[in-house]
């Protein structure tokens, strides 16, 4: 069962030439520099996959894309697992070790009882002692590595990405960490591990991906891939200095001249084989270059994409809102009715008073008229 699948991953960055630098093909700001060029491989549940390559080959960029810290230019990262990242830049150096632990536990969303249990487990694992009350920026590289590994290996580990920190550990703590990783693998936790020391990869990983100049050179059983990688290093060391310079220049020229349209055509052909048609091409292009969601061809990808497209359930909100609207409308109608009744009563009272006053005036005028007539008669 595939726990993680990455396909057609490419990453481009712009070049920023110095004003004093003569712009050549190598520093042409109109072109992008492709750190990654179409990386594709998968990881199964409970497996550890190593990522090896020279410095600057694109290993760290790939791991950051997998963890969501960086955004790829093309391609898909398909997984339904929670990803934990162990790298030197994965915690806040200005906070103390204990503050980083508590923040990570709080962000995981566990209850207080389990959170306290996890905090104690990480403290015991790191063996940091009183250093936990000091800012992380004051830690040695080894103590820093212990802390980030403790966080990644204890807080809900499902898919753990470890970026060049295992080789920073002392021998005793390294052996302790290996035991912890093996125990988690036995319970189904998946690992992606990058390290500059091949012995670390060989001792932990069943399969390995070899990346060179942003391109996947090979992917397969760890021992075979490491042997090929070491052969390539021996070949490079045997070159003269001018030959090394020419080799590096040619490889970087390839990274400049990479045509991403070739990668898109490969993706498009795969889509057509799986039932998509020319009418779907706008969607395919948007998925490949813009959306960067789950791979639409894979089973997990289809499932995740369908979940994303599902309309959001409003739950109890709709009946509650309707009830409130009804209450307010009824209240308004009652107030209006009461005010109308009051106004009618006031109008009736005022009309009554007006009628009484008019009757009084009529009676008085009748009396005056009768009195006047009687006086005239007497005269």
C-alpha positions in Angstrom: 0.0 0.0 0.0 1.5 3.4 -1.1 1.8 5.8 1.8 3.3 8.6 -0.3 3.5 9.2 -4.0 5.4 12.0 -5.7 5.1 12.5 -9.4 6.5 15.1 -11.9 8.0 17.3 -9.2 9.9 20.2 -10.7 11.0 23.4 -9.0 12.3 26.5 -10.7 13.8 29.7 -9.2 14.9 33.0 -10.8 18.6 33.9 -11.1 19.6 37.2 -9.6 22.8 38.5 -11.2 25.1 41.0 -9.5 25.4 44.4 -11.2 29.1 44.0 -11.7 28.7 40.4 -13.1 28.8 40.0 -16.8 25.5 38.3 -17.8 26.3 35.1 -19.7 24.2 32.0 -20.5 24.9 31.0 -16.9 23.6 34.2 -15.4 20.8 34.9 -17.8 18.1 36.5 -15.7 15.5 35.9 -18.4 15.8 32.1 -17.7 14.8 30.1 -14.7 17.1 27.7 -12.9 15.5 24.3 -12.3 16.5 23.0 -8.9 14.3 19.8 -9.5 13.5 18.3 -12.8 10.6 15.8 -12.8 11.2 13.7 -9.6 8.9 10.6 -9.4 8.9 7.8 -6.8 6.6 6.3 -4.1 7.0 5.1 -0.5 5.0 2.2 1.0 3.6 2.1 4.5 6.2 1.0 7.2 9.0 1.6 4.7 12.0 3.9 5.0 13.3 5.5 1.8 16.6 7.2 1.6 17.4 10.3 -0.5 21.1 10.7 -1.4 23.1 13.1 -3.6 25.8 15.6 -3.8 25.6 19.0 -2.0 23.3 21.2 -4.1 21.6 18.2 -5.8 18.1 19.3 -4.6 17.5 16.9 -1.7 16.5 19.5 0.8 14.3 21.3 -1.7 12.5 18.0 -2.4 12.0 17.2 1.3 10.6 20.7 1.9 8.1 20.3 -0.9 7.0 16.9 0.5 6.4 18.5 3.9 4.6 21.5 2.5 7.3 24.1 3.5 8.0 24.9 -0.2 5.6 24.9 -3.2 6.6 23.0 -6.4 6.4 24.5 -9.8 4.8 21.3 -11.3 3.7 17.9 -10.1 1.9 16.2 -7.3 2.5 15.0 -3.7 -0.2 12.5 -2.9 -0.6 11.2 0.7 -3.3 11.1 3.3 -0.8 10.8 6.2 0.2 13.5 8.7 3.8 14.5 7.9 6.3 15.3 10.7 9.5 17.2 9.7 12.8 16.8 11.5 15.2 19.5 10.2 17.4 22.1 11.9 15.0 24.8 10.7 11.8 23.0 11.9 11.7 24.8 15.4 12.0 28.3 16.6 15.6 29.1 17.7 14.6 32.0 19.9 12.3 29.9 22.2 13.6 27.5 24.8 13.6 23.8 24.2 10.7 23.3 26.6 8.7 26.0 24.9 9.2 24.4 21.5 8.1 21.1 22.9 5.0 22.5 24.5 4.1 24.5 21.3 4.4 21.4 19.2 2.3 19.2 21.5 -0.4 21.9 21.7 -0.4 22.3 17.9 -1.0 18.5 17.5 -4.4 18.8 19.1 -4.1 16.1 21.7 -5.9 16.3 25.0 -4.0 17.5 28.2 -3.4 14.0 29.6 -1.8 12.7 26.4 0.0 16.0 25.9 1.7 15.7 29.3 2.6 12.1 28.5 4.2 13.2 25.1 6.0 16.1 26.7 7.6 13.8 29.4 8.5 11.2 26.7 10.3 13.9 24.5 12.1 15.3 27.6 13.3 11.8 28.5 14.3 10.9 24.9 16.4 14.1 24.3 18.2 13.9 27.6 18.6 17.7 27.4 18.3 18.3 31.2 18.6 22.0 32.2 19.3 23.0 28.6 15.5 22.7 28.0 15.3 26.1 29.8 17.7 27.8 27.5 17.0 29.2 23.9 17.6 26.7 21.2 20.0 29.1 19.4 22.5 28.4 22.2 22.4 24.6 21.6 25.1 22.7 19.9 24.3 21.1 16.6 24.0 17.7 18.2 21.6 18.9 20.9 19.5 20.8 18.3 19.3 17.5 16.3 18.2 15.6 19.4 15.3 18.0 20.0 13.9 18.1 16.4 14.1 14.3 16.3 12.3 13.9 19.6 9.5 16.1 18.4 9.1 14.2 15.1 9.4 10.7 16.5 7.0 11.2 19.4 4.1 13.5 18.3 1.7 11.4 16.2 4.3 10.1 13.8 2.7 8.7 10.6 5.1 9.9 7.9 8.4 11.3 9.2 10.8 13.3 7.0 14.3 13.5 8.4 16.7 16.0 6.7 20.4 15.7 7.4 20.3 15.5 11.2 21.1 11.9 12.1 24.8 12.2 11.2 25.1 15.1 13.8 24.4 12.7 16.7 27.0 11.1 18.9 27.3 7.3 18.7 25.3 6.6 21.8 22.3 8.8 20.9 22.5 7.6 17.3 22.0 4.0 18.4 19.1 5.1 20.6 17.4 6.9 17.7 17.9 3.9 15.4 16.0 1.7 17.9 13.2 4.2 18.1 12.9 4.4 14.3 12.9 0.6 13.9 10.2 0.4 16.6 8.0 2.9 14.7 8.6 1.2 11.4 7.3 -2.1 12.9 4.1 -0.3 13.9 3.5 1.1 10.4 5.3 4.5 10.5 6.8 5.6 7.2 10.2 7.4 6.8 12.0 9.5 4.2 15.6 10.1 5.3 18.2 12.3 3.8 21.8 12.2 5.1 25.3 13.0 3.9 26.6 9.7 5.4 25.7 6.7 3.3 26.1 4.4 6.3 23.1 6.0 7.9 20.9 5.5 4.8 22.1 1.9 4.4 21.4 1.0 8.1 17.8 2.3 8.0 16.4 2.3 4.4 15.0 -0.5 2.3 15.0 1.6 -0.9 16.9 4.7 -2.0 16.5 7.6 -4.4 19.7 9.1 -6.0 19.3 12.7 -7.0 21.9 14.6 -9.0 21.6 18.2 -10.3 17.8 18.1 -9.7 17.2 14.9 -11.6 16.4 11.4 -10.4 19.3 9.3 -11.5 18.0 6.0 -10.1 15.6 4.5 -7.5 15.7 1.0 -6.1 17.3 -1.2 -3.4 19.5 0.8 -1.1 22.7 -1.2 -1.5 22.6 -1.1 -5.3 21.8 2.6 -5.5 24.6 3.5 -3.0 27.1 1.4 -4.9 26.3 3.3 -8.1 26.5 6.6 -6.3 29.9 5.8 -4.9 31.1 4.8 -8.3 30.0 8.1 -9.7 31.9 9.9 -6.9 35.1 8.0 -7.7 34.7 8.8 -11.3 34.3 12.5 -10.5 37.3 12.5 -8.2 39.5 11.0 -11.0 38.8 14.0 -13.3 41.3 16.8 -13.7 40.3 20.3 -12.6 39.4 21.6 -16.1 37.4 18.4 -16.7 35.5 19.0 -13.4 34.7 22.6 -14.4 33.5 21.5 -17.8 31.3 18.8 -16.3 29.8 21.1 -13.7 29.1 23.8 -16.3 27.4 21.3 -18.7 25.2 20.0 -15.9 24.2 23.4 -14.8 23.5 24.4 -18.4 21.1 21.4 -18.5 19.3 22.8 -15.4 19.0 26.1 -17.2 17.8 24.7 -20.5 15.3 22.2 -19.0 12.0 22.2 -21.0 9.1 21.6 -18.7 6.8 21.0 -21.6 8.4 17.6 -22.1 7.4 16.7 -18.6 3.9 18.0 -19.1 3.5 15.9 -22.3 4.5 12.8 -20.3 1.9 13.6 -17.6 -0.7 14.2 -20.4 -0.1 10.9 -22.0 -0.6 9.2 -18.7 -3.9 11.0 -18.2 -5.1 9.9 -21.7 -4.3 6.3 -20.9 -6.5 6.5 -17.8 -9.6 7.7 -19.6 -9.1 11.5 -19.8 -9.8 13.2 -23.2 -8.8 16.4 -25.0 -11.8 18.1 -23.4 -10.1 17.7 -20.0 -6.9 19.4 -21.1 -7.6 22.7 -19.4 -8.2 20.9 -16.1 -5.1 18.8 -16.6 -2.9 21.9 -17.3 -4.3 23.7 -14.2 -3.7 20.6 -12.0 -0.2 20.2 -13.3 1.0 23.8 -13.2 -1.2 25.6 -10.7 -3.3 23.5 -8.3 -0.6 21.0 -7.2 -3.1 18.9 -5.4 -3.2 15.1 -5.3 -2.4 13.2 -8.4 -5.7 12.7 -10.3 -4.7 9.3 -11.7 -3.8 7.6 -8.4 -6.5 6.0 -6.3 -5.6 8.0 -3.2 -5.5 11.1 -5.3 -9.0 10.6 -6.6 -10.2 10.0 -3.1 -8.6 13.1 -1.7 -9.8 15.3 -4.7 -13.4 14.0 -4.2 -13.2 14.9 -0.5 -12.0 18.4 -1.4 -14.9 18.9 -3.9 -17.5 17.8 -1.4 -19.8 20.6 -0.4 -19.2 21.8 3.1 -21.7 20.4 5.5 -23.5 23.1 7.5 -24.8 20.7 10.1 -27.1 22.2 12.7 -26.3 25.7 11.5 -29.2 25.9 9.0 -32.0 25.0 11.4 -30.6 27.3 14.1 -30.4 30.2 11.7 -33.9 29.5 10.4 -35.2 29.4 13.9 -33.6 32.7 14.8 -35.0 34.3 11.7 -38.4 33.1 12.6 -38.1 34.3 16.2 -37.0 37.8 15.1 -39.7 38.0 12.4 -42.4 36.9 14.9 -41.1 39.4 17.4 -41.1 42.2 14.9 -44.7 41.3 13.8 -45.8 41.3 17.5 -44.2 44.7 18.1 -45.7 46.1 15.0 -49.1 44.8 16.0 -48.8 46.2 19.5 -47.8 49.6 18.2 -50.7 49.6 15.7 -53.1 48.7 18.5 -51.7 51.5 20.7 -52.0 54.0 17.8 -55.6 53.0 17.1 -56.5 53.4 20.8 -54.9 56.8 20.9 -56.7 57.8 17.7 -60.0 56.6 19.3 -59.4 58.5 22.5 -58.5 61.7 20.6 -61.6 61.3 18.4 -63.8 60.8 21.4 -62.4 63.9 23.1 -62.9 65.8 19.8 -66.5 64.7 19.6 -67.2 65.7 23.2 -65.7 69.1 22.8 -67.7 69.6 19.5 -70.9 68.5 21.3 -70.3 70.9 24.1 -69.7 73.8 21.7 -72.9 72.9 19.8 -74.9 72.8 23.1 -73.5 76.2 24.2 -74.3 77.8 20.8 -77.9 76.3 21.0 -78.4 77.8 24.4 -77.2 81.2 23.3 -79.5 81.2 20.3 -82.5 80.2 22.4 -81.7 82.9 25.0 -81.4 85.5 22.3 -84.7 84.5 20.7 -86.5 84.7 24.1 -85.1 88.1 24.8 -86.2 89.4 21.3 -89.7 87.9 22.0 -90.0 89.7 25.3 -89.0 93.0 23.7 
